[in-house]
Each structure stands twice: as structure tokens, then as C-alpha cells.
Amino acid sequence: MHPPRRHTTPRLAALATAAAVLLAPQLTWAAEPEPPVEAGIVVEKVDGLADDFVNGVDVSSIVALENSGVTFRDRDGAPADLFDVLETADVNYVRVRVWNDPADAAGRGYGGGNNDVATAVAIGERATAHGMRLLVDFHYSDFWADPAKQQAPKAWEGMTVAEKADATADFTTDALARLRDAGVDVGMVQVGNETNNGVAGVTGWPGMSQIFSAGSRAVRDVYPDALVAVHFTNPERAGSYASIAASLDTHGVDYDVFASSYYPYWHGSLSNLTSVLSTVADTYGKKVMVAETSWNYTLEDGDGHENTIREATASPLYPSSVQGQATAVRDVMQAVTDVGPAGLGVFYWEPAWLPVGPPEDLEQNRTLWETHGSGWASSFAAEYDPEDAGEWYGGSSWDNQALFDVTGRPLESLDVFRYARTGSTAPREVVGVTGVEVTVAHGAPVELPSTVTVRYNDGSQEQHAVTWGNGLDEIDGPGTYDIVGTTDSGHTVSATVVVIAANAVVNHSFEDDDLSMWTITGTGAAVEDDPDASDGARSLKFWADEDYAFTVEQTVTGLPAGTYRLSATTQGGSVGEGDTLVLTATSGGQELDVPVRLDGWRTYSTATVDDVLVGEDGTVTVGAAFALTAGAWGNLDDVRLVRVDTEDAELVSVTATPPTRVDYAVGDTFDQTGMTVVATYADGTTRDVTALATISSPDMSTPGRKAVTATFDGMTASVTITVMDATEPPRGPGTPPGGDDATPGTPGGPSGGTPGTGAGATSDPATVSATGVGGLLARTGADIGTVLVGALVLLGLGTALVVAVRRRGSGPVED
């Protein structure tokens, strides 16, 4: 097996020769380690870093970007070839994804780089010319493959597993032969991408193993010295990798490298990553690596298409800065190195997926995304992936995680591969102040800390005293409040205070070890630690490789008689036709249930049972009942039962979510189907008032963006639709008008995730007023949300913007 190649400078070669001569008689001295270099960022040296460590990048989008007019630059700002810049940064490996047929019947590309075999050859030739080896990442699909979806290529539809295995061998052989004939130095081949839940439309280990083995045999035939890699994600799930590796071994899959995605904001601790990879390496004698990782250097959007990581989804684990980005990558390198000799290296996912134009040129950007495939998905992908790409197609959701700025100039974080060998130093400076989050029950005192954590670029932290603004007195009921403070060193910090209505459910988010109040029956469900929990650190997780069913219940006693509302939050996917998922409430002779949704990885959906009547006995049984097909997965969390006697409660705000259809042609009839109107009251309760609200009729006779206004009890909320000339091409179902694009999750990139958070996500958000704002405090309703994800953006004193955002479920699906 070929070890990964690393560039050797003349200086290092000379040192090696001199050392060989001097040490030939006996080992009498060791070369002094190189001192840290002076730089603009601080990078701690990676201890034990191997000379042949893989410094990899996945630049699969490069051809589409260059065709769209994107220019890359060197460190001085002069136009440069991307591969020249990568070579000077000590990148020694390039990864490229390969889809079988990423185009519709008319030959129009699905986007995401339009990465067919020809594109892989073009990228491979450039990598080889710069002394870099190529990792070929076969998805065995016509578009993004990840834990949320492993759709077979169009040409493989209707095939048996055995026939798909033969097709896998043929496709892999042909693609690699074309690379070999072009002189491409292929050092590693992935037979599948994030294949936790399937590959090429095949689920279950007997069938999946046939696909893996067929791909592996083809690699051995065409590139006998190349490493064969299998690729999975969600290292944070306890026992997952050990189970996967055991299944691969049981079914005799021939491979060399167990590769993992690791995105710090999704995938748990680095110590756990090292641990689970070490277990695979030690138990089965395999090499291991991180095939995908990244971090954001900013939270700004560069192209008008919302980013996967933004204000609402950002993690505080590292600063959102060039320094934070470099530290995040360096730490992943250390985690893989800590595995020992089996730790091959790390690949940064799409460090060059830059905007094709600024946000203000959104319409022009859309044209480029459609024409050249430089966005995460084009509208043409709807024929293959109608429910995801067909709705949420658009630009790059990854531009703020690039290792280049929006002008194409490399950020200093790209040099982390070089700096990690010696370390680098820079003047000490503050890189961030850790914010404060406090959640209290209504009526409980709110106490904010007297000190906060100030973080520095060298990794150190200090506690600084903080003075909070005058906001606590404005807290007058359930809701979300932001209070601004200033440290004694002059830095601004914010505290988010969430006041929740009293919840009658005991251990509502499964955080306590004592689960005696819950009755869980059936199979496939258990309370576990869960980074995807909607509340806290644990949830009721469920999954099985065969059909399964379970119930979870709690009987609540001692309640005052009255009207209550039950709610629970879920996320997950792979629900089969005919599966049953319901949230239930039983009190006296009343039995109520509502459907529960699994809309994708981290696409949190809250089901609500209204008008739960509790009698004089004060008793109600709440819970959920699921009957699922094999492979369906997800979690249930944050079960709440709150009293909602709102006759005397003050109306605080009205919010609206857009109708199902938001794009029309001139002369069409407006359809309000799917539009909902929700009232929020001062006691934190909400009420669906769609049937009671007055909804305006927009002018459909002329083109343009039209407001649709819902009015209830004197308050209004608006959404926007687009009326287009008949000659204007449609943007597809669910595409928002204008430039306020929300996006779904990430396609094949992050764990399951990949780049897009979709182009056409929602229509324009509803703008509502909020009361009780004073000083530095902004207040919003306690339960503003939709069945999808609610993002709350504070606009100023007295106004809140509620944006309904549907995230793409490409993560395991990170479930």
C-alpha cells in the first residue's frame, strides 16, 4: 500500500542526508526541533505528527467555480491557480467526489460541482501536476449521498442487490481506468460516502457489504497500490463505530482505511473521536482518518444563499474567526495523530467553495449556479431529488467555512498544515467572550454571573468581571430576553434569558438518571446521551434494523383542573409509508393524539396537542406511540405539559408562516393553503388562530413581490409571495422570492451534511411587534416557532423578525 506523499523541501532533504552521515557510526545526537514561526495566528504544534501525515482538502467544486468566473489569488492578492496556492500551504492530498450521472435527461447538471467522472479526471490531473495524490470519493449515486439519503443512480433503478454490485464494479473500474489512463496519481479510493444507513439504495449489512466489496475489488484491479476506504459519520454515537467495524469484519469487506467525518459543531468531543478511531484501528488493524472537517471564519453570508453555520446555528466551541478556524483544524489533526501510526490524516471539506458573486447580485448568482452547477444544487436536480434539492436548490452554504476570503485570497488558516509542524506565535489578543445562557421557570429568580470567560488567541482563558445592563426588571413572563453586559476590560457580552411556562412533566427532557416516572415499552428506543437533543444533553433515541414499535408514557398527577397543552420535539428521518407516529394525551374519558413528524436531521419539529382537559382528579397520561419500518431513526425530547387557560392573558404578538405555494404567474389565483397564523400571549402560551385571522388577497394582475397580511385581534403579520411574468423561469417549489433565501442543511458535506442549506428555503419572513422592550432588552414570545425550525433575529428595540427555516436533513443524518 502506498503511504501518502508529503513534499520534502531541499532544506529537509539536506538535513536528512547530513543526519544519515553523522549518525551512521552511532546515535550520538538528535536534531533540534524547529522553533515556532512568527505569524498572524497562534497554532500549537501537533505533537507526534508523522512526516507522511495527510494534509488533505476536498475541492470538488473548483471546476464549476472557475467556470462561474471565480478567481483565486495568492497571498499578495495576485490571481493564481488554486493548486499553486494549496501546494505552498503543504497540502499533499486532494479529495474529489464522483457521481454517476449528475444531470437530467437534457444534460443539465444537478449542481454541487456537477462532479462526474470527467470532472474528477480534470481535477486529478491538476493535483498530480502539483505533486498531490488523489482520493476518489465514489458516492454511487447521481447526487449527494449521506446518512439521510443513499439513492441509487437512475440507471440502477429496479436492479437487485447482486446486479447493483456488478454495476458498482463496472462503474468503479471504468472511472478508475480513465483516471489511470490520464496519469492521475490515485492514492486512495472511497467506496461510498457517509454510508451509515445504506449505499446505492441498498440497506442492511448483507447487501451493503456486497456493494462495498464490489467497489473494493475494482480498486484492487485498477490501482493495486491504492488504499481502499470506507466512510461513515456520527462518531459521537456511543458504540456506533464499533458496531459498524464489526459488521464490516463479519461480512468480509476488504478495506484498508476506516474514514470518519468530524465537524466540531456536530460530532462530539475530540477525545471521543480519538477513542472510537483507536478502537477500530487496534481491533481490526485498520488505518483511520478524518475524511471531512471544517470550521467557520465568519458568520457573514457571501452570496445571498444562507449558510449552514450562521448566527442561529453557530457553536461557541471555537471563535468564528480565522484564528478559531485554524485552532479547530489543528485540534482535529492532533486527535487523529493521537491514534498513533494508524492515524493517516485529515481532509478539510470544500475550503474553496467561494461565492460566485456578492449577495446583492443574487439573481445573477442564481443564473451562474444553474448554468455551471456552482451552487449546492440546481433546479434541474428536482427530477432526481424532488423533496430536497427540488425545493431547496441554490448557492453555497459553505462560503463562510472556506479557507479563502470572498475575493479568493487565502486566509492564514490555510497555513495550519504548515504551522502544525513547528507551531506558530502571534501577539496575544482577545478572540472572544463566551456568552451566557440562563433558563428559568416563570416566577423563579433570574441570576446572572458576576464574571464571564474571555478567550485569547493562544488558547488561554481568563475570568473578567461583567456589569449587566438594565434589563432584568423588564422580564415579565415567559419569553426570550437578551441582556447586554460589558466586561471590566471593555468587551461586550450578551446573556440570553429564557423564561418558560411551568411544565408539569417530570424529567421532561430525560436528563436525570432516574427514569422511573417514564414507562418505555417495545423495542428500538432508549434514553441516551445525544448531541442532537433539542433540549439538554439526552433524549429518547430510536432506531432499529428491522421493523419496530415502542411507546413512552408518563402519568402526571396533582394538577389543578383546567385546560393544558402537550408538546414534544422530534427530529429524524427515513420514515416508511404507513409508519405511525403520534403524540398522545389521555385524561378522564378524553383521548387525544396528533401526528409527529420526522423532517430530517436536526430539523426539529414540535407536535402539539391542544385543549387537553384535566378534571378534578388532576390526572393526565402523556406520551407517544411509534410503529416504524426498519431504518427509521430519530429522537424525541422536551416533552411539555403547560396550563393554557388564556382567557385573561394579554396578546403579545402574531406570527405567520408562508403558504405551501409562494411562486405564481401573473393571473394565477392566490392559494393560502399551508399558511398558518399563531398568536402568542403574555403567559407564554400560543394558539393557532389561522381560522380566525383575516388574510388579505394580494394583487395577482401584475408581477412583483406581494405582501400577504394576516390580521388577528388588531395585530398583523405578513409573508411575501412572488408573482412572475410567464416568461420568467420558475425557481421551483418552495423557493423564496427575492433575496431572503433560507436554506436547508448540508448535502454530502458535513456529516451527512453537505453544502447547501438550500437556495429556495422559505418565503419572506413575517415581521411582528413585541412588547415589553426596554433599555438593552429585547423580548420575544416564548413559543414562537413552526413545525420546522424557528430562527429569531433581534432587530432592535421593539421589533422581532421570525424566520421559518427548514434545514436540509443531510446529516446522519446526524441523528
Beta strands, then each sheet from edge to edge (+ up, - down):
strand 1: 37-38
strand 2: 54-58
strand 3: 93-98
strand 4: 133-138
strand 5: 186-191
strand 6: 227-232
strand 7: 257-261
strand 8: 287-293
strand 9: 343-349
strand 10: 424-425
strand 11: 430-433
strand 12: 436-441
strand 13: 451-456
strand 14: 461-468
strand 15: 479-487
strand 16: 492-500
strand 17: 519-522
strand 18: 525-529
strand 19: 538-543
strand 20: 548-556
strand 21: 562-573
strand 22: 580-587
strand 23: 590-595
strand 24: 600-614
strand 25: 620-628
strand 26: 633-643
strand 27: 651-657
strand 28: 663-665
strand 29: 676-681
strand 30: 686-688
strand 31: 694-695
strand 32: 704-712
strand 33: 715-724
strand 34: 766-769
strand 35: 778-780
strand 36: 789-796
strand 37: 799-805
sheet 1: 1+ 10+
sheet 2: 2+ 3+ 4+ 5+ 6+ 7+ 8+ 9+ 2+
sheet 3: 11+ 13- 14+ 15- 16+ 12+
sheet 4: 11+ 13- 14+ 15- 35+
sheet 5: 17+ 20- 25+ 22- 23+
sheet 6: 18+ 19- 26+ 21- 24+
sheet 7: 27+ 29- 30+
sheet 8: 28+ 33+ 32- 31+
sheet 9: 34+ 37- 36+
end
